[in-house]
Amino acid sequence: MAERPEDLNLPNAVITRIIKEALPDGVNISKEARSAISRAASVFVLYATSCANNFAMKGKRKTLNASDVLSAMEEMEFQRFIAPLKESLEVYRREQKGKKEARKDKDKKTDSEEQDKSREEENDDDDERMEEEEQNDDEEVDN
């Protein structure tokens, strides 16, 4: 667990970026307001995590999953966030699936290239052996 309460806060750079994206251009925010938003966001995340953990414990699991978080949002009466969260979750899953397939394709390509390289090396070895045999045959004929 965290040693100090401040350790539970979200990184200031992340909070600042989110605030800037949410506000129109030219609007500034004070340091105190940024700090308050940071603390509020951290409290929200901790509360949501605690609620989601309760759902995981009810399911006799130690790992929180997406359905636990969605159930926690409903319990916390943040139903309006459930649909956008589900959409974001689907986008995330599609991206992960695409990355996984890309890795598989890359691995297959790498394996294929390694097999080709191995075959080439075997062929080179065979060529060298044949050349050596021809040289030996030529030497035997000369003798």
N, C-alpha and C positions, 0 to 999 in steps of 0.2 A: 504494500500500500504506500501511499505518498507520505513523505516525512512532514511536509508543510502543506497547508491548504492551497497555497499558490501553485504547488506542483500539479494540482488538478486542473488548472486553467488551460484553455486552448492557447496555442501559440499566437502572440500578438500579430505577427505578419499575416497569418491566415485570417484572423479577425479583421484586420485592416483591409485586406483584399476583398473580403466578402462585403464589408461596409461600402467600400468604393464602388463595387459592382452594383449595389442596391440603390445608391444615391445618384441623383442626376449630376452631370458635370458642373463643376464650380461650387458645389456644396462642400463645406469643410465640417469636420467633427472634432470636438475638443478631446484632449487626452483623457479627461475624466469620463466623458461619454463613452469613448472607446473601451476604457477599463470596465465600466458598468456593463456594457454589452458583452464583453469577454466573460465577466463573472456570471452574467445571466445565461449565456450560452453554455458555459461549463456546468452550471446547476441543472439546466435542462437536460444535457447529455447524461449527467449522473443519474438524474431521476428516471429518464427513459431507460437507461441501462438497468437500473434497479428493478423497474417494473418488468422489463423483458426477462431479467434473471428469474423473477418469480414464476413466469410462465415456463421457463426451462426447468426449474426445480419441480413444478407440478408434473412435467413430463418426464421426470427422473433423468434429466440430462444435465451435463455440466457445460455444454457448448450452447451459446445463444445462436439462434438462426433467424432468418428474415421473418418468418412467421411469428416468432416471439416479439420482435420489434414492432411488427404491424399490430399485433394484439395489444401490446403496451400502449401504442398510440391511441387505439380505440378506448382502452381503459382510462387513459389520461384525458379523454374527451378531445382529442385532436383528429377527429374523423376526417376533416377536410384535407389533411395531409396524407391520408392513406392512399388515395388514387395516385397522386403524384409520386409517392414513394414506390408504389407498385410499378409505375411506368419506368422510373429510374432503375429499379431492380431488373426489369426485363431488358432494358438497354445494356446494363452492366453484364447480365448473363450472356446476351448475344455477343458482346465484345469479348468476353472471356472465352466463349465457344470459338469465335473467330481466331483468337490468338492461339488457342489450343490446336485448332486445325492447321493453322499456319506453321506451328512448331512441328506437328506431325508430318506435314508436307516437306518441311525443311529437313527433318530427320530422315525421311524416306529418300530425299534427294541426296543427302550426305551419305547415307548407307549405299545408295546406288553408285555414287561417285567413288566411294571407297572400294566397292566391289570392282568397278571398272579399273581403278588404279591397281588393285591387287592382280587383276587379270593381265594388265599391261606388264606389271613386274614379272609375272609368271612367264609371259610370252618373251620378255627380254631375257630372262634366265634361260629359257629354252633356246632362244636364238644364240646366246653365248655358248651354251653347251654344244649346239650344232656346229658352230664355228670352230670350237676347240676340237671336236671330233674330226672335222674336215682337215684341220691342221695336222692332227695326229695321223690321219690317213695319208695325207701328203708326205709326212715325214717317213712313214712306214714304206711308202712306194719309193722314196728316194734311197732308202737303205736297202 
